[in-house]
Amino acid sequence: MVTLVFSVTATGILSDVWSKEWKTLQLSLQVTAPFLHVAAVSLMAVLSWPTALHFFRMNKRVRQVVVLGLYLSVLFSLYLVPLGMYSPCIKEAGTLGPAPTLIGHRGAPMLAPENTLMSFEKAVEAGGEGLETDVTISYDGVPFLMHDSTLRRTTNIAEVFPNRTHLDASMFTWAELQQLNAGSWFLSRDPFGTASSLSEVDRSQAQNQSVPSLAQFLEVAAASSKLVLFDLRRPPHGHPYRRSYINTTLQVIQAHINSSQVLWLPSEDRELVYGLDPELQQTSGLKASIQQLTDDHISRLNLHYSTMSQQQICKYQSVNISTNLYVISQPWLYTLAWCAGAQSVTTNSVHILSGISKPLFLMSPEEYTLMWILTDFVSAFLIFAIFTFHWWRERGLPFVSGSRQTHENGPYSKFRTELSDVWSISSVNGRPDLRSAPSSPSSPHLPTITEE
């Protein structure tokens, strides 16, 4: 029973993980498929040499048919693959839109501890146009930045409050939160493998980061005129601000930044929030019909990159609903989002993506069609030439007119050797015995080939 439960649980977990990985693989093929097609056809051209060699040396016709049929079926399938291939990066010249703006995911977490003032400052310096974070409310009503429900991962709470590590982050007062260090974990755990590349000044600054308040975060964004995007977590039962946490957050926003710079993501009481502050950019984390989105005053969607669809992005854009995709940190994935028409992306690597001035892969349909036809034509010619060569070689036929050179292992050479053996044996059998029969000059004994 234990084994069965373990197997079912493990299968469920692996299925969930691999479903996400499979989606990422499918997206990667939209960028790499044109090049993988060329590589696969080239590989088939290389494999034609051993295939042809064994084909012409096989004695049984059935085996020849199976080998050749399998090879040709794979080859022709590869030739036709581009007919079903789709990539948003194959598009007409002049139709590519502007590069998606970059929103720093918890700041610049590859350069500084996530959700700290240092991290957001680094994101601004790297060229980010927006800042993303997570907000919760302290026990005494101060909105602060924290992604996890507890403080264990990103603070030294185990040292300061060892008996309270299991508590929800919102169950601490602001004075207690200020006692915590929110940066030393970044240097010790090095989550992105980038801590060693930091300068001594940056390492010292990271070491001394604290948990920032929402007000401090908004001041950084307001000073640099950046957009802000955050999710707001409702406090647990028993928290004094469980019912008023939205109003508390709105008051801080209105006191520290222009509301039009805020992408309001929380879905709870959206109508109430819109009525209190219509300048907020209402943002939804779920896809819905255009009618429903417009009824909810949605101006932007915040979606996982695995849901990326050029058709849907264009459909939403047609009614002035922008699309932000998260979390995109690899250049190839950023290229795909760019080609698909996404208006912005949330990223861990603002400092890397900001240096990309054009998509890594982009070509017109005409250019790709030409590449496809040339690849198939050249490979077909080479494969035909290789099969012809092996056919000629295995039959021992001369490659140049008048040439007498033959291949020693071909069927013709084997036939020639067997004929010589028969001639030699017949010559020995037909030679006369000089001791028993005197020779006569008038009737010479000539070797003959006897038949048995």
C-alpha positions as CSV (number, residue, x, y, z in Angstrom):
1,M,0.0,0.0,0.0
2,V,2.8,2.4,0.9
3,T,4.5,1.6,-2.4
4,L,1.3,2.2,-4.3
5,V,0.7,5.6,-2.6
6,F,4.3,6.6,-3.2
7,S,4.1,5.6,-6.9
8,V,0.9,7.5,-7.5
9,T,2.2,10.6,-5.7
10,A,5.5,10.5,-7.6
11,T,3.8,10.0,-10.9
12,G,1.5,13.0,-10.2
13,I,4.5,15.2,-9.3
14,L,6.5,14.2,-12.3
15,S,3.5,14.6,-14.6
16,D,3.1,18.2,-13.4
17,V,6.8,19.0,-13.7
18,W,7.1,17.4,-17.1
19,S,3.9,19.0,-18.4
20,K,5.6,22.4,-17.8
21,E,8.9,21.2,-19.3
22,W,7.1,19.9,-22.3
23,K,5.4,23.2,-22.9
24,T,8.8,24.9,-22.7
25,L,10.2,22.4,-25.2
26,Q,7.3,23.1,-27.6
27,L,8.0,26.8,-27.3
28,S,11.7,26.3,-27.9
29,L,10.9,24.5,-31.1
30,Q,9.2,27.6,-32.5
31,V,12.6,29.3,-32.4
32,T,14.9,26.3,-33.2
33,A,12.8,24.2,-35.5
34,P,13.9,25.8,-38.8
35,F,17.6,25.1,-37.8
36,L,16.8,21.6,-36.4
37,H,15.2,20.8,-39.8
38,V,18.4,21.7,-41.6
39,A,20.5,19.7,-39.1
40,A,18.2,16.6,-39.4
41,V,18.2,16.6,-43.2
42,S,22.0,17.0,-43.1
43,L,22.3,14.0,-40.8
44,M,20.2,11.9,-43.1
45,A,22.6,12.8,-45.9
46,V,25.5,11.6,-43.8
47,L,23.7,8.4,-42.9
48,S,23.1,7.6,-46.6
49,W,26.7,6.4,-46.9
50,P,26.5,3.5,-44.5
51,T,22.9,2.8,-45.5
52,A,23.8,2.5,-49.2
53,L,26.8,0.4,-48.4
54,H,24.8,-2.2,-46.4
55,F,21.9,-2.1,-48.8
56,F,24.0,-3.2,-51.8
57,R,25.8,-5.9,-49.8
58,M,22.7,-7.6,-48.4
59,N,21.9,-11.0,-49.9
60,K,18.2,-11.0,-49.1
61,R,15.8,-8.9,-51.0
62,V,13.4,-8.5,-48.1
63,R,16.1,-6.9,-45.9
64,Q,17.0,-4.5,-48.7
65,V,13.4,-3.4,-49.0
66,V,13.0,-2.9,-45.2
67,V,16.2,-0.9,-44.9
68,L,15.6,1.3,-47.9
69,G,11.9,1.8,-47.1
70,L,12.7,2.9,-43.5
71,Y,15.4,5.3,-44.6
72,L,13.2,6.9,-47.3
73,S,10.2,7.2,-45.1
74,V,12.2,9.1,-42.5
75,L,13.8,11.2,-45.2
76,F,10.6,12.2,-46.9
77,S,9.0,12.9,-43.6
78,L,11.8,15.4,-42.8
79,Y,11.4,17.0,-46.2
80,L,7.7,17.7,-45.5
81,V,8.1,18.8,-41.8
82,P,8.2,22.6,-42.7
83,L,4.6,22.3,-44.0
84,G,3.4,21.9,-40.5
85,M,5.9,24.2,-38.8
86,Y,4.9,27.4,-37.0
87,S,7.1,30.1,-35.7
88,P,6.0,33.7,-34.9
89,C,9.6,34.7,-35.8
90,I,8.9,33.8,-39.5
91,K,7.1,37.0,-40.5
92,E,6.9,39.6,-43.2
93,A,9.5,42.3,-43.1
94,G,8.3,45.4,-41.3
95,T,5.7,43.6,-39.2
96,L,7.8,43.2,-36.1
97,G,6.6,45.3,-33.3
98,P,8.7,47.1,-30.6
99,A,10.7,45.1,-28.1
100,P,8.8,44.2,-25.0
101,T,9.5,46.5,-22.0
102,L,11.3,44.8,-19.1
103,I,9.7,44.5,-15.6
104,G,12.2,43.4,-12.9
105,H,10.9,40.3,-11.1
106,R,11.4,41.2,-7.5
107,G,13.9,43.7,-8.8
108,A,17.1,42.3,-10.2
109,P,17.4,39.0,-8.2
110,M,20.5,37.9,-10.1
111,L,22.4,41.1,-8.9
112,A,21.0,41.6,-5.4
113,P,18.8,39.9,-2.8
114,E,15.2,39.8,-4.1
115,N,12.6,42.2,-2.9
116,T,15.2,44.6,-1.4
117,L,15.8,48.3,-2.2
118,M,19.2,47.3,-3.6
119,S,17.5,44.9,-6.0
120,F,15.0,47.4,-7.3
121,E,17.7,50.1,-7.7
122,K,19.8,47.6,-9.7
123,A,16.8,46.8,-11.9
124,V,16.4,50.6,-12.6
125,E,20.1,51.0,-13.4
126,A,20.0,48.0,-15.8
127,G,17.2,49.6,-17.9
128,G,14.0,48.1,-16.5
129,E,10.8,50.0,-17.3
130,G,8.9,48.4,-14.4
131,L,9.3,46.7,-11.0
132,E,7.4,43.7,-9.8
133,T,7.0,42.6,-6.1
134,D,4.7,41.0,-3.6
135,V,3.0,42.8,-0.7
136,T,1.7,41.7,2.6
137,I,0.5,43.6,5.7
138,S,2.4,43.5,9.0
139,Y,0.5,42.9,12.3
140,D,0.4,46.6,13.0
141,G,-0.8,47.6,9.5
142,V,2.3,48.4,7.6
143,P,2.4,47.0,4.0
144,F,5.8,45.4,3.3
145,L,7.5,43.4,0.6
146,M,7.7,39.6,1.0
147,H,7.0,36.8,-1.5
148,D,6.9,33.8,0.8
149,S,4.3,33.2,3.4
150,T,7.0,32.8,6.0
151,L,10.3,34.6,6.6
152,R,12.6,31.5,6.7
153,R,14.0,31.6,3.2
154,T,15.0,35.3,2.7
155,T,15.7,36.5,6.3
156,N,17.7,35.4,9.3
157,I,14.6,34.9,11.4
158,A,16.1,31.6,12.7
159,E,18.7,33.7,14.5
160,V,16.5,36.6,15.7
161,F,13.2,34.8,16.5
162,P,14.1,31.1,16.6
163,N,10.8,30.1,18.1
164,R,8.7,31.9,15.5
165,T,10.1,30.7,12.2
166,H,6.9,28.9,11.4
167,L,4.6,31.9,11.7
168,D,3.1,33.7,8.8
169,A,5.1,36.8,7.8
170,S,2.1,39.0,8.4
171,M,2.0,38.1,12.1
172,F,5.1,40.2,12.8
173,T,5.0,43.9,13.6
174,W,6.9,46.4,11.5
175,A,9.4,47.0,14.4
176,E,10.1,43.2,14.5
177,L,10.5,43.0,10.8
178,Q,13.1,45.8,10.9
179,Q,15.3,43.7,13.1
180,L,15.8,41.1,10.4
181,N,18.5,40.9,7.8
182,A,17.2,40.3,4.3
183,G,20.4,40.1,2.3
184,S,23.0,37.7,3.9
185,W,21.1,34.6,2.6
186,F,21.8,35.8,-1.0
187,L,25.5,35.7,-0.5
188,S,25.5,32.3,1.3
189,R,23.1,30.4,-0.9
190,D,23.9,32.2,-4.2
191,P,20.6,31.2,-5.9
192,F,21.6,32.2,-9.4
193,G,25.4,31.5,-9.2
194,T,26.1,35.3,-9.6
195,A,27.2,36.3,-6.1
196,S,30.9,35.7,-6.9
197,S,30.7,38.3,-9.7
198,L,29.6,41.1,-7.4
199,S,32.1,43.8,-6.5
200,E,33.2,44.2,-2.8
201,V,31.0,47.3,-2.6
202,D,27.9,45.4,-3.8
203,R,28.6,42.4,-1.6
204,S,28.8,44.7,1.4
205,Q,25.6,46.5,0.4
206,A,23.8,43.1,-0.1
207,Q,25.0,41.9,3.2
208,N,23.1,44.7,5.0
209,Q,19.8,44.8,3.3
210,S,16.6,44.9,5.4
211,V,12.9,44.1,4.7
212,P,11.5,47.2,2.8
213,S,8.1,48.7,3.2
214,L,5.7,49.3,0.3
215,A,6.2,53.0,0.8
216,Q,10.0,52.7,0.4
217,F,9.5,50.6,-2.8
218,L,7.0,53.1,-4.3
219,E,9.4,56.0,-3.6
220,V,12.1,54.2,-5.7
221,A,9.6,53.7,-8.5
222,A,8.3,57.2,-8.4
223,A,11.7,58.8,-8.4
224,S,12.6,56.9,-11.6
225,S,9.1,57.1,-13.2
226,K,8.8,53.3,-13.4
227,L,5.7,51.1,-13.5
228,V,5.0,48.9,-10.5
229,L,3.3,45.6,-10.5
230,F,2.5,43.7,-7.3
231,D,0.4,40.9,-5.9
232,L,-1.3,41.6,-2.6
233,R,-1.6,38.7,-0.1
234,R,-4.6,38.7,2.2
235,P,-3.6,38.3,5.9
236,P,-4.7,35.0,7.7
237,H,-7.6,34.7,10.0
238,G,-7.1,36.5,13.3
239,H,-5.0,39.3,11.7
240,P,-6.3,42.8,12.7
241,Y,-6.1,44.0,9.1
242,R,-7.7,41.0,7.4
243,R,-10.7,43.0,6.3
244,S,-9.1,46.4,5.7
245,Y,-5.8,45.3,4.0
246,I,-6.9,46.7,0.6
247,N,-7.8,50.1,1.9
248,T,-4.6,50.2,3.8
249,T,-2.6,49.5,0.7
250,L,-4.5,52.0,-1.4
251,Q,-3.7,54.7,1.1
252,V,0.0,54.0,0.9
253,I,-0.2,54.0,-3.0
254,Q,-2.0,57.4,-3.2
255,A,0.5,58.9,-0.7
256,H,3.7,57.9,-2.5
257,I,3.2,57.5,-6.3
258,N,1.0,58.5,-9.2
259,S,-1.8,55.8,-9.4
260,S,-1.4,55.6,-13.2
261,Q,2.0,54.0,-12.6
262,V,0.5,51.1,-10.7
263,L,-0.6,47.8,-12.4
264,W,-3.2,46.6,-9.9
265,L,-3.2,42.8,-10.0
266,P,-5.3,41.7,-6.9
267,S,-8.7,40.4,-8.2
268,E,-10.6,40.7,-4.9
269,D,-13.0,43.6,-4.7
270,R,-11.9,44.9,-8.1
271,E,-15.0,47.0,-8.6
272,L,-14.6,48.6,-5.2
273,V,-10.9,49.4,-6.0
274,Y,-11.8,50.8,-9.4
275,G,-14.4,53.1,-7.8
276,L,-11.9,54.3,-5.1
277,D,-9.1,54.9,-7.6
278,P,-9.9,54.7,-11.3
279,E,-6.4,55.8,-12.3
280,L,-5.0,52.4,-11.3
281,Q,-4.2,50.1,-14.3
282,Q,-6.4,47.2,-13.7
283,T,-4.5,44.0,-14.4
284,S,-5.8,40.4,-14.6
285,G,-3.8,37.2,-14.1
286,L,-6.4,35.1,-16.0
287,K,-7.4,35.0,-19.6
288,A,-11.1,35.7,-20.3
289,S,-13.4,36.9,-23.0
290,I,-12.9,40.4,-24.3
291,Q,-16.4,41.3,-23.0
292,Q,-15.6,40.1,-19.5
293,L,-12.2,41.9,-19.5
294,T,-13.7,45.2,-20.6
295,D,-16.5,44.9,-18.0
296,D,-13.8,44.6,-15.3
297,H,-11.9,47.6,-16.7
298,I,-8.9,45.4,-17.5
299,S,-6.1,47.2,-19.4
300,R,-3.4,44.5,-19.1
301,L,-3.0,40.8,-18.7
302,N,-0.3,39.2,-16.6
303,L,0.2,35.7,-17.9
304,H,2.7,32.8,-17.6
305,Y,4.9,32.6,-20.7
306,S,3.6,29.0,-21.3
307,T,0.3,30.4,-22.4
308,M,2.0,32.5,-25.1
309,S,-0.1,32.8,-28.2
310,Q,0.5,35.3,-31.0
311,Q,-3.2,35.1,-32.1
312,Q,-4.5,35.8,-28.6
313,I,-2.0,38.6,-27.9
314,C,-3.1,40.3,-31.2
315,K,-6.7,39.8,-30.3
316,Y,-6.3,41.5,-26.9
317,Q,-4.2,44.3,-28.4
318,S,-6.9,45.1,-30.9
319,V,-9.1,46.3,-27.9
320,N,-6.1,48.0,-26.1
321,I,-5.5,45.3,-23.6
322,S,-1.7,44.8,-23.2
323,T,-0.1,41.4,-22.4
324,N,2.7,40.9,-19.9
325,L,4.4,37.5,-19.8
326,Y,6.3,36.1,-16.8
327,V,8.9,34.9,-15.9
328,I,11.1,35.3,-19.0
329,S,14.9,35.4,-18.4
330,Q,16.4,33.5,-21.3
331,P,17.2,35.5,-24.5
332,W,15.6,32.9,-26.8
333,L,12.4,33.1,-24.8
334,Y,12.5,36.9,-24.9
335,T,12.9,36.6,-28.7
336,L,9.8,34.5,-28.9
337,A,7.8,36.9,-26.8
338,W,9.0,39.8,-29.0
339,C,8.0,38.0,-32.2
340,A,4.6,37.0,-30.7
341,G,3.8,40.7,-29.9
342,A,4.0,40.8,-26.1
343,Q,4.1,44.3,-24.8
344,S,6.1,43.6,-21.7
345,V,7.8,40.7,-19.8
346,T,8.7,40.1,-16.2
347,T,12.3,38.9,-15.9
348,N,15.0,38.0,-13.5
349,S,17.7,39.2,-15.9
350,V,17.0,42.8,-16.8
351,H,20.7,43.4,-17.2
352,I,20.9,40.7,-19.9
353,L,17.7,41.2,-21.9
354,S,18.2,45.0,-22.0
355,G,21.2,44.5,-24.2
356,I,19.2,42.6,-26.9
357,S,18.6,45.0,-29.8
358,K,16.9,42.5,-32.2
359,P,15.4,39.0,-32.1
360,L,18.0,36.2,-32.1
361,F,16.0,34.6,-35.0
362,L,13.9,36.4,-37.5
363,M,13.3,35.8,-41.2
364,S,10.6,36.4,-43.8
365,P,8.5,33.5,-45.2
366,E,10.3,33.9,-48.6
367,E,13.7,33.5,-47.0
368,Y,12.6,30.4,-45.0
369,T,11.0,28.8,-48.1
370,L,14.3,29.3,-50.0
371,M,16.3,27.8,-47.2
372,W,13.9,24.8,-47.0
373,I,14.0,24.2,-50.8
374,L,17.7,24.5,-51.1
375,T,18.3,22.2,-48.1
376,D,16.0,19.5,-49.5
377,F,17.4,19.8,-53.1
378,V,21.0,19.6,-52.1
379,S,20.5,16.7,-49.7
380,A,18.5,14.8,-52.3
381,F,21.3,15.3,-54.9
382,L,24.0,14.1,-52.4
383,I,22.0,11.1,-51.3
384,F,21.3,10.0,-54.9
385,A,25.0,10.4,-55.8
386,I,26.1,8.3,-52.8
387,F,23.7,5.5,-53.6
388,T,24.8,5.6,-57.3
389,F,28.5,5.4,-56.2
390,H,27.9,2.4,-54.0
391,W,25.8,0.7,-56.7
392,W,28.6,1.2,-59.2
393,R,31.3,0.2,-56.8
394,E,29.7,-3.1,-55.6
395,R,29.3,-4.3,-59.2
396,G,33.0,-3.8,-60.0
397,L,32.2,-1.5,-62.9
398,P,35.0,0.9,-64.1
399,F,34.5,4.5,-63.0
400,V,36.4,5.8,-66.1
401,S,36.0,4.6,-69.6
402,G,38.7,2.1,-70.5
403,S,39.7,1.5,-66.9
404,R,40.4,-2.1,-65.8
405,Q,40.4,-1.4,-62.0
406,T,37.7,-3.2,-60.1
407,H,36.7,-3.4,-56.5
408,E,38.1,-6.6,-54.9
409,N,35.0,-7.2,-52.8
410,G,32.3,-6.7,-55.3
411,P,30.1,-9.5,-56.8
412,Y,31.9,-9.2,-60.2
413,S,35.3,-9.8,-58.5
414,K,33.8,-12.8,-56.7
415,F,32.6,-14.2,-60.0
416,R,36.0,-13.6,-61.6
417,T,37.8,-15.4,-58.8
418,E,35.5,-18.4,-58.9
419,L,35.9,-18.7,-62.7
420,S,39.7,-18.7,-62.3
421,D,39.5,-21.4,-59.6
422,V,37.4,-23.6,-62.0
423,W,39.9,-23.0,-64.8
424,S,42.8,-24.0,-62.6
425,I,41.2,-27.2,-61.3
426,S,40.2,-28.2,-64.8
427,S,43.8,-27.6,-66.1
428,V,45.2,-29.9,-63.5
429,N,42.7,-32.6,-64.1
430,G,43.2,-32.5,-67.9
431,R,47.0,-32.7,-67.7
432,P,48.4,-36.1,-69.2
433,D,50.5,-38.5,-67.3
434,L,53.8,-38.3,-69.1
435,R,55.1,-41.6,-67.6
436,S,52.2,-43.8,-68.9
437,A,51.5,-42.3,-72.3
438,P,54.3,-41.1,-74.5
439,S,53.9,-37.9,-76.2
440,S,53.4,-37.6,-79.8
441,P,54.4,-34.5,-81.6
442,S,51.4,-34.8,-83.9
443,S,48.8,-34.9,-81.1
444,P,49.7,-32.4,-78.3
445,H,47.7,-32.7,-75.1
446,L,45.9,-29.4,-74.4
447,P,44.2,-28.5,-71.1
448,T,40.4,-28.7,-71.3
449,I,37.5,-27.8,-69.0
450,T,35.6,-30.9,-68.0
451,E,32.0,-31.0,-67.0
452,E,30.9,-33.2,-64.2
